[in-house]
Amino acid sequence: MRVRGRLSGGRRARVGAALGALLTGVVVPTVALTPGVAVAAAVGTPVCQIRDDRLRELSGMVATDDGYVVVNDGADDEARRRIFFLDQRCAVVRAVSYPSRPRDTEDLAVGRDGTVWVADIGDNDRSRTTVGVWRLAPGAERPVLHRMTYPDRPHDAEALLLDADGQPMVITKGGSGTVFLYRPTAALRPGATTPLALAGQVTLPTTTTSNPFSFLGRGVVTGAATAPDGRRVVLRTYADAFEYDVPDGDVVRALTSGTPRSTPLPDEPQGESITYSRDGGSLLTVSESADQPPGTRPTILRYPATAETAPTTGPTGSTGPVAPTHVRPIAEDGIGPGGRTWLLVAGAGTLLALLGLAGALRWRHTARR
């Protein structure tokens, strides 16, 4: 999101909200107190570089037979509020406008029939009464908006998946390594607002992968994707990709009871997008470039996808639906009972490190004012 004068709510929240919450005691201690050591991981292989100046705040990407589809997040510039189709060399070949202004587009998904779904689900301030998905049917000139509402409270979210029936599923961003899954209670209809139901929760594995936001970047989900054959899904953070097998088509069951395999995505500038290649053999990512040095262009990177049923270790989520009353005590970027006590025992060195990180992030995002 472009910064004009005072730092905008979207940019401020996306980069600093988790840190601000941490400094006021709003992060689960198991995440906050285990910063770890950066893992030695191979960087992605460059595929192509996006040179269109409109594409600096990329938040969603899907691969197609002809190339890629990408969207920016809640862009201030009207010219950036499009669904952009790229060829295999990352050149823009088509840009589809919205019939009305989207609020905060954060992710993309593509159905088996070629329908593109745009997740208008970002809510940095957690103040939206509805969120939505835009549906762009094959050959359509404009997408159609479908509104949805949460059953409990507003959530910030940046990831979208499609279930076996092609219905969208929202994954909240989190902040402490725990995220929540919401899906519609009925078929989506234009002009109507469909209630969402809480389907489950997922606890991400703990890693030590190096990324610009340290341990904070390892605890938030910024994108998701489904393999072309539907047998795998992936969640990404600013640091890693976690793949889950979906052998029976039940995405919720896979995420809440499966054991993921991890692929480090080390030191991506601000990675919020992920997709599978069309053959399912690779994971493709791209980062924002808005806060990078002048002349930096977004580059699509390729990582090998993991094989199905490969062994790994790591936490999983709760199976089956989770009642909202059981979710509230472990708020997505908050804490459970007694969680703030970690501040009382945290060493001075830890606090100084956090303050240093806060200063670095603040400088990074005020330098463009």
Buried (B, 14 or more C-beta within 10 A) or exposed (E): BBBEEEBBBBBBBBBBBBBBBBBEBBBBBBBBBEBEEBBEBEEBEEBBEBEBEBBBBBBBBBBBEEBBBBBBBBBBEEEBBBBBBBBEEBEBEEBBEBEEEBBBBBBBBBBEEEBBBBBBBBBBEEEBEBBBBBBBBEEEEBBBBBBBBBEBEBBBBBBBBBBEEEBBBBBBBBBBBBBBBBBBEEEBEEEEBBEBBBBBBBBBBBBBBBBBBBBBBBBBBBBBBBBBEBBBBBBBBBBBBBBBBBEEEBBBBBBBBBBBBBBBBBBBBBBBBBBBBBEBEBBBBBBBBBBBEEEBBBBBBBBEBBEBEEEEEBBBBBBEBBEBEEBEEBBBBBBBEEBBEBBEEBEEEBEEEBEEBBEBBBEBBEEEE
